[in-house]
Amino acid sequence: MNIVLLEPEIPQNTGNIGRTCVATGTKLHLIEPMGFRLNEKQIKRAGLDYWEDLDITVYDNYQDFLDKNPGAKIYMATTKAQKCYTDVKYEPDCFIMFGKESAGIPEDLLLKNKENTIRIPMVGDIRSLNLGNSVAIILYEALRQNNFSSMNLQGHLHYHSWNEV
């Protein structure tokens, strides 16, 4: 799986998303310009000590991303989509794109990719969810559809055994 952040603005969100990517074996793609530098304390604090294990690629702009990922199947997450994120079948190598926190993905890009736009349902007039939460919700649905391939499906207790009475 691949998570793409188009022009992310908040380092803590990107750090949190990076940690989620490490935990799921997902590659993170960041498209410039960003509202921070990757060496900022906030991004590493949110990513904890997982940041050095992150598979990450940074692109100069959206066209650079397209050029370096030809033929990529891209799902664009937006509050403006008509299709729910559970209505699509995620391929193991697909890209799930999220826009910047203040504005999302530009509408001209959404219109060019309207068949692959997805949304998370919400009630009322809530403008949006936190970016890190949105990534986790959609990513885990994509992983579920692919049978959590290569992931640990059973947890282990630290001080006890599940076989105890």
Order of alpha helices (4+ residues) and beta strands (2+ residues): beta-alpha-beta-alpha-beta-alpha-beta-beta-alpha-beta-alpha
